[in-house]
Amino acid sequence: MPRDVFILRKNHFMQKEEVAEVTHNNKKTEEKKQLSRRSLLGGGLMICMTTVVPKKALAKSRTDGYIVQHTEREWSYILSGSQYNILREGGTERPNSSILEGEDRSGIFTCAGCQNSLFESDAKFHSGTGWPSFATCLLGVETDNVNPLQAGLLGKECRCKQCGGHLGDVFFDGKLFVNTPAFRSGRRYCIDGAALVFKPSDKSEDIVGDAAPEIGKKRGLSDFLQPPTIKTTERA
């Protein structure tokens, strides 16, 4: 093969290798940029999720700092299964599973774990959710300290201020429930019935909230769906 032809072919192959190396380097640079963007996006998403959705690992202790304290083993003996699941583990009962959802008598709703007074019957209303609902609470209830965004979207956890037991959540949608006390307060305390014990004002027997509703008892319309009362005056 003539020397000049050999040199031309050699230069041609060298140019192809240089182009391939440049292309490879550009591709790696672009992959790094994409990785950087994805990392930034993922990091931002994780920050948002951490800000809005609390992790159980970061949840406040249900024992430390409370007046009434027991070991978890002792609580398991003191409480029924459903009471323990809600008060100590933060569980949620099925809607319409508590006898207290339909309780309309005058009295006080107390904590099933320590008998601390939590809600008055005057604040109770029928929200249609299937859980006992209240417009206001007594001083025995504490609410979780969360950022306003989380509070507006997901509500705040409610606990017994004396034993730390989980009660339910408070939502700021009370204005949706016209003709109820919640319309005035702007709040709806959505409480698990099994976390409560109802003490009637007439001193009759206490009603434990983990009991099932009476079979065959008809449920009326939710309070906010009731037609308005029309007052009539008699003419003389």
C-alpha positions as CSV (number, residue, x, y, z in Angstrom):
1,M,0.0,0.0,0.0
2,P,1.4,3.4,-0.9
3,R,2.6,5.5,2.0
4,D,0.4,8.5,1.3
5,V,-2.7,6.3,1.2
6,F,-1.8,4.7,4.5
7,I,-1.3,8.1,6.1
8,L,-4.8,9.3,4.8
9,R,-6.5,6.2,6.2
10,K,-4.7,6.5,9.5
11,N,-5.8,10.2,9.8
12,H,-9.4,9.2,8.9
13,F,-9.5,6.6,11.7
14,M,-8.0,9.0,14.2
15,Q,-10.6,11.6,13.4
16,K,-13.4,9.1,13.9
17,E,-12.0,8.1,17.3
18,E,-11.8,11.8,18.3
19,V,-15.4,12.3,17.3
20,A,-16.5,9.2,19.2
21,E,-14.6,10.3,22.3
22,V,-16.2,13.8,22.2
23,T,-19.6,12.3,21.7
24,H,-19.1,10.0,24.7
25,N,-17.9,12.9,26.9
26,N,-20.9,15.0,25.9
27,K,-23.2,12.1,26.7
28,K,-21.7,11.7,30.2
29,T,-21.9,15.4,30.8
30,E,-25.6,15.4,29.9
31,E,-26.2,12.4,32.1
32,K,-24.6,14.2,35.0
33,K,-26.9,17.2,34.4
34,Q,-30.0,15.0,34.3
35,L,-28.9,13.3,37.5
36,S,-28.3,16.6,39.1
37,R,-31.8,17.8,38.1
38,R,-33.4,14.6,39.3
39,S,-31.6,14.8,42.6
40,L,-32.7,18.3,43.1
41,L,-36.3,17.5,42.2
42,G,-36.3,14.4,44.4
43,G,-34.7,16.4,47.2
44,G,-37.3,19.2,46.9
45,L,-40.1,16.6,46.8
46,M,-38.8,14.9,50.0
47,I,-38.6,18.3,51.7
48,C,-42.2,19.0,50.9
49,M,-43.3,15.5,52.0
50,T,-41.4,15.8,55.2
51,T,-42.9,19.3,55.8
52,V,-46.5,18.3,55.1
53,V,-46.7,14.6,56.1
54,P,-45.4,13.8,59.6
55,K,-43.4,10.5,60.0
56,K,-44.3,8.1,62.8
57,A,-40.6,8.2,63.8
58,L,-41.0,11.9,64.6
59,A,-44.3,11.5,66.4
60,K,-44.5,12.9,69.9
61,S,-44.3,10.4,72.7
62,R,-47.7,9.4,74.2
63,T,-46.1,8.9,77.6
64,D,-43.3,11.5,78.3
65,G,-44.6,14.6,80.0
66,Y,-48.1,13.4,80.8
67,I,-49.5,13.1,84.3
68,V,-51.0,9.7,83.9
69,Q,-48.4,7.1,82.8
70,H,-48.4,3.4,82.5
71,T,-46.2,0.9,80.6
72,E,-47.6,-0.3,77.3
73,R,-48.1,-3.7,79.0
74,E,-50.2,-2.1,81.7
75,W,-52.2,-0.1,79.2
76,S,-53.0,-3.4,77.3
77,Y,-54.6,-4.7,80.6
78,I,-56.4,-1.5,81.4
79,L,-57.9,-0.9,78.0
80,S,-59.9,-3.1,75.6
81,G,-58.4,-4.0,72.3
82,S,-60.1,-1.2,70.3
83,Q,-59.4,1.3,73.0
84,Y,-55.7,0.4,73.1
85,N,-55.5,0.5,69.3
86,I,-56.8,4.1,69.2
87,L,-55.5,5.7,72.4
88,R,-52.0,4.2,72.5
89,E,-51.3,3.3,68.8
90,G,-53.2,6.1,67.1
91,G,-55.6,3.9,65.2
92,T,-58.9,4.8,63.7
93,E,-62.2,3.0,64.1
94,R,-64.6,2.2,61.3
95,P,-67.3,4.8,60.8
96,N,-70.6,4.2,62.5
97,S,-69.0,1.5,64.7
98,S,-69.4,3.4,68.1
99,I,-72.6,3.7,70.1
100,L,-71.6,7.3,71.0
101,E,-72.1,8.5,67.4
102,G,-75.8,8.5,68.1
103,E,-75.7,9.7,71.8
104,D,-77.7,12.9,72.2
105,R,-78.3,13.2,75.9
106,S,-76.8,15.8,78.1
107,G,-73.5,15.0,79.8
108,I,-69.7,14.9,79.5
109,F,-67.5,12.8,77.2
110,T,-64.4,11.7,79.1
111,C,-61.2,9.8,78.1
112,A,-61.5,6.0,78.2
113,G,-57.9,5.8,79.5
114,C,-57.9,8.2,82.4
115,Q,-61.5,9.7,82.8
116,N,-60.3,13.2,81.9
117,S,-63.2,15.5,80.8
118,L,-62.8,16.2,77.1
119,F,-66.1,17.3,75.4
120,E,-69.5,18.7,76.5
121,S,-72.7,17.3,75.0
122,D,-73.7,20.8,73.9
123,A,-70.8,20.9,71.5
124,K,-71.8,17.6,69.8
125,F,-73.5,17.4,66.4
126,H,-74.1,14.9,63.7
127,S,-71.7,15.5,60.9
128,G,-72.7,12.6,58.7
129,T,-69.1,11.2,58.8
130,G,-69.9,8.3,61.1
131,W,-67.7,9.5,63.9
132,P,-68.7,11.5,67.0
133,S,-68.2,15.1,66.1
134,F,-67.8,18.2,68.3
135,A,-67.6,21.9,67.6
136,T,-65.5,22.8,70.6
137,C,-63.4,21.0,73.3
138,L,-62.7,21.3,77.0
139,L,-59.3,22.2,78.5
140,G,-58.6,18.4,78.8
141,V,-57.8,18.2,75.0
142,E,-54.5,19.2,73.4
143,T,-53.9,19.5,69.7
144,D,-50.7,18.8,67.8
145,N,-48.4,21.7,66.9
146,V,-48.1,21.5,63.1
147,N,-47.5,24.0,60.3
148,P,-50.5,25.9,58.9
149,L,-50.4,24.1,55.6
150,Q,-50.6,20.7,57.2
151,A,-53.3,21.9,59.5
152,G,-55.4,23.2,56.7
153,L,-55.1,20.1,54.5
154,L,-54.8,17.2,57.0
155,G,-56.0,18.7,60.3
156,K,-54.4,18.4,63.7
157,E,-54.1,15.4,65.9
158,C,-56.1,15.6,69.2
159,R,-54.8,14.0,72.4
160,C,-55.9,13.7,76.0
161,K,-53.8,16.3,77.9
162,Q,-53.6,14.0,80.9
163,C,-52.5,10.6,79.5
164,G,-51.5,11.4,75.9
165,G,-54.0,9.1,74.4
166,H,-54.9,9.7,70.7
167,L,-58.5,10.9,70.3
168,G,-58.9,11.8,66.7
169,D,-58.3,14.9,64.6
170,V,-59.6,18.5,64.4
171,F,-60.4,20.0,61.0
172,F,-61.1,23.6,60.1
173,D,-64.1,23.0,57.9
174,G,-66.8,23.8,60.4
175,K,-68.3,26.5,58.2
176,L,-69.5,23.7,55.9
177,F,-71.9,22.4,58.6
178,V,-74.7,24.9,58.6
179,N,-77.2,24.7,61.4
180,T,-74.6,23.1,63.7
181,P,-72.4,24.5,66.5
182,A,-69.4,23.8,64.2
183,F,-70.6,26.6,61.8
184,R,-70.0,29.1,64.6
185,S,-66.7,27.7,65.8
186,G,-65.3,26.9,62.4
187,R,-63.9,23.6,63.7
188,R,-64.9,20.0,63.6
189,Y,-63.4,17.6,66.1
190,C,-63.7,14.2,64.5
191,I,-63.2,11.8,67.4
192,D,-63.0,8.0,67.7
193,G,-65.9,6.9,69.9
194,A,-63.9,4.0,71.4
195,A,-61.5,6.6,72.9
196,L,-64.5,8.1,75.0
197,V,-66.8,7.3,77.9
198,F,-70.0,9.2,78.1
199,K,-71.2,10.3,81.6
200,P,-74.9,11.4,81.5
201,S,-75.9,14.4,83.5
202,D,-78.8,12.4,85.1
203,K,-76.2,10.1,86.8
204,S,-77.4,7.1,84.9
205,E,-75.0,4.4,83.8
206,D,-71.8,5.4,81.9
207,I,-71.7,4.5,78.2
208,V,-68.4,3.1,77.0
209,G,-67.7,4.2,73.5
210,D,-66.2,0.9,72.1
211,A,-69.7,-0.7,72.3
212,A,-71.5,-1.1,69.0
213,P,-74.6,0.9,68.1
214,E,-78.0,-0.5,68.9
215,I,-79.2,-2.9,66.2
216,G,-82.2,-1.5,64.2
217,K,-81.8,2.0,65.5
218,K,-82.6,4.4,62.7
219,R,-80.2,7.3,62.0
220,G,-81.8,10.6,61.0
221,L,-80.4,13.2,58.7
222,S,-77.2,14.9,59.6
223,D,-77.7,18.1,61.5
224,F,-76.6,20.3,58.7
225,L,-79.0,18.6,56.3
226,Q,-82.0,19.2,58.5
227,P,-84.5,21.7,57.0
228,P,-84.6,25.1,58.7
229,T,-87.2,25.6,61.5
230,I,-89.9,28.1,60.4
231,K,-91.2,30.1,63.3
232,T,-94.9,31.1,63.1
233,T,-96.6,33.8,65.0
234,E,-100.3,33.9,65.7
235,R,-102.2,37.0,64.8
236,A,-104.5,38.5,67.4
